Amino acid sequence: MPMNSDIDLLVITESEVPSQTQEALLNETYPLYLECGRQISPQFWSARKFDQPPTEKEEALRQRVLGDGKILLSRVQLPPSPIPTLRTIELTPEDEPLLQRFFEENPEYFVAAYGEPPGPQEAHAAIHDELPAGWSFTKKWLVGYVDEAGSLVAMANVVTDLLAKDVWHIGLFIVATARHGTGDAQALHEGIERWARDNGAKWLRLGVVRGNARAERYWESLGYIQTRTREGMQMGKLTNTVRVMVKPLAGGAIEEFLSLVPRDRPEVPRALEGKPSVTSDIRANVAQYYDLNPEVPADVGFYTALVPSPEASILELGCGTGRVLLPLAQRCGYVQGIDLSEAMLAVCRDKLRQANIPVTKAHVAVGDICDFVLGRTFDLIIAPYRVLQNLETDSQLHGLFRCLHTHLSSGGTCVLNVFRPKWDAEKLRRDWVTNQETFCWQVAVEGGRVTCHDRRSHIAPDPLILYPELIWRRYRHEALVDEAVLRIPMRCYYPDEFSRLIANHGFRIIDRWGGYAGEAYGVGPELVLRFQRTA
Ligand SMILES: C[S@@+](CC[C@H](N)C(=O)[O-])C[C@H]1O[C@@H](n2cnc3c(N)ncnc32)[C@H](O)[C@@H]1O
């Protein structure tokens, strides 16, 4: 194997190196970094030349690597400094005091992420801490940027090939506070990006603490895209939500990154996971017919016009098959959908896949809108097509409004909709139940047709809840091949009652509509309210 002084990383897979080669290597005086297939921190080797006596750890490594096999060489060099007055150095254990001083003089990152200034062992930890067991990588670089007076003015910890080949992870990137706003941080990041790209990296990855607004804005402005969040991360005095973000360097789609690093896939929020069971999915047999309904309100334009900005985050409660969620995904930064019905969501996921909408843009999960925790807030929360009316009890309603309070951002708005009953409550109680089937609609489908009827067999008087049964039938030619029935609660609200419901739960109504064609509230067929948190 070639032995050149420009080799700076040597990865040796355990038990795969001929013993003579191993001997030769360990006798070399070049600053080689050795890494054994498992977790041996490479910069540990950078601290010394091989002609010095081995430490205990090195000795252990030497004993493990004897054998035959593969040797991988990486020729990644220290990045050049993109700022002419600075030079780069590799921070080694000898630089611990320099790094510690730098951390102490620039504590902002630690205060924001840990809720406290750097501890006395901060530099030691940055240099010596190993990556979590089982995480693959080729080298952990600690790059220092030093000015002409020899002071450290910035540092970056970059792990190459973390979790997958060509994924480079920026662990820490701190620029001296005095240089904030000068453009140096951008220039240094550009240098790292160029260095990574020149060495074959296809992705840059990092984690940013939610709430560290300066850092969030900075990484977003550089083109990083969130893939998932990790909640409940204990960091110093704080329990943080960390946003995992990636930037493609070779034009790849985020889906490609996620197939390389599946652990970064957006997760089903813990609070939703496994809550409602599939067996209780009352829409299991009817979801297939939902999108055939020609009588849904013409509300898609109304909801898409509510998106406050192309970066906005939206939560759709009871998103069903994605009738509104898909058009929203084209116009906002991120949309999260929740629905009780796995069958409805299966249709929605299919549509998202076919439309090539990545999970970083739209994500749907099984959940109950009366009881969910997503660990984040949204700019807009909606529940189109009368979803609210499916909640029968006051305790469900209280649950929903509690969730709205915790998931609506301070300037965010929420829009809820119910239909306006055509009859007064007394007439409804008296005349609504018919027990006969009423024809609703019929559509042609391949090889036949689907019909929908409703049956009105039960009403609860107070609170006033209708229990219509919807019956879908599919015919192949004239033969009936499927019949599916859905019985749903539709709790009724009159205009004042609906406004009071919102106001009584601590929200301020800011708009009201009577339908999607400009009808006045209390006149048109729908009741639509837009509101904000009062506090
Ligand atoms: C009439 S569909 C509306 C679907 C979609 N919003 C639309 O506009 O096409 C009502 C949806 O609300 C969902 N849903 C009803 N109650 C729910 C609850 N407690 N939690 C989550 N989803 C619920 C149903 O599963 C169904 O998909």
The ligand as an SDF file (V2000), in Angstrom:
LIG
                    3D

 27 29  0  0  0  0  0  0  0  0999 V2000
  -65.5640   14.9480    6.2180 C   0  0  0  0  0  0  0  0  0  0  0  0
  -63.9370   14.3410    6.3970 S   0  0  0  0  0  0  0  0  0  0  0  0
  -62.9960   15.7720    5.9900 C   0  0  0  0  0  0  0  0  0  0  0  0
  -61.6640   15.4230    5.3950 C   0  0  0  0  0  0  0  0  0  0  0  0
  -60.8870   16.6060    4.8850 C   0  0  0  0  0  0  0  0  0  0  0  0
  -60.6990   17.5980    5.9080 N   0  0  0  0  0  0  0  0  0  0  0  0
  -61.5790   17.2330    3.7000 C   0  0  0  0  0  0  0  0  0  0  0  0
  -61.9250   18.4110    3.7910 O   0  0  0  0  0  0  0  0  0  0  0  0
  -61.7450   16.5570    2.6830 O   0  0  0  0  0  0  0  0  0  0  0  0
  -63.7790   14.2510    8.1540 C   0  0  0  0  0  0  0  0  0  0  0  0
  -62.4370   13.6720    8.5640 C   0  0  0  0  0  0  0  0  0  0  0  0
  -62.2170   13.9560    9.9350 O   0  0  0  0  0  0  0  0  0  0  0  0
  -61.6320   12.8270   10.5430 C   0  0  0  0  0  0  0  0  0  0  0  0
  -61.9290   12.8640   11.9830 N   0  0  0  0  0  0  0  0  0  0  0  0
  -63.1200   12.8390   12.5880 C   0  0  0  0  0  0  0  0  0  0  0  0
  -62.9660   12.8860   13.9270 N   0  0  0  0  0  0  0  0  0  0  0  0
  -61.6490   12.9460   14.1690 C   0  0  0  0  0  0  0  0  0  0  0  0
  -60.8560   12.9940   15.3410 C   0  0  0  0  0  0  0  0  0  0  0  0
  -61.3950   13.0050   16.5650 N   0  0  0  0  0  0  0  0  0  0  0  0
  -59.5170   13.0410   15.2010 N   0  0  0  0  0  0  0  0  0  0  0  0
  -58.9430   13.0150   13.9770 C   0  0  0  0  0  0  0  0  0  0  0  0
  -59.6400   12.9660   12.8330 N   0  0  0  0  0  0  0  0  0  0  0  0
  -60.9750   12.9420   12.9210 C   0  0  0  0  0  0  0  0  0  0  0  0
  -62.2860   11.6660    9.8370 C   0  0  0  0  0  0  0  0  0  0  0  0
  -61.5310   10.4670    9.9640 O   0  0  0  0  0  0  0  0  0  0  0  0
  -62.3680   12.1670    8.4130 C   0  0  0  0  0  0  0  0  0  0  0  0
  -61.2430   11.8070    7.6640 O   0  0  0  0  0  0  0  0  0  0  0  0
  1  2  1  0
  2  3  1  0
  2 10  1  0
  3  4  1  0
  4  5  1  0
  5  6  1  0
  5  7  1  0
  7  8  2  0
  7  9  1  0
 10 11  1  0
 11 12  1  0
 11 26  1  0
 12 13  1  0
 13 14  1  0
 13 24  1  0
 14 15  1  0
 14 23  1  0
 15 16  2  0
 16 17  1  0
 17 18  1  0
 17 23  2  0
 18 19  1  0
 18 20  2  0
 20 21  1  0
 21 22  2  0
 22 23  1  0
 24 25  1  0
 24 26  1  0
 26 27  1  0
M  CHG  2   2   1   9  -1
M  END
$$$$
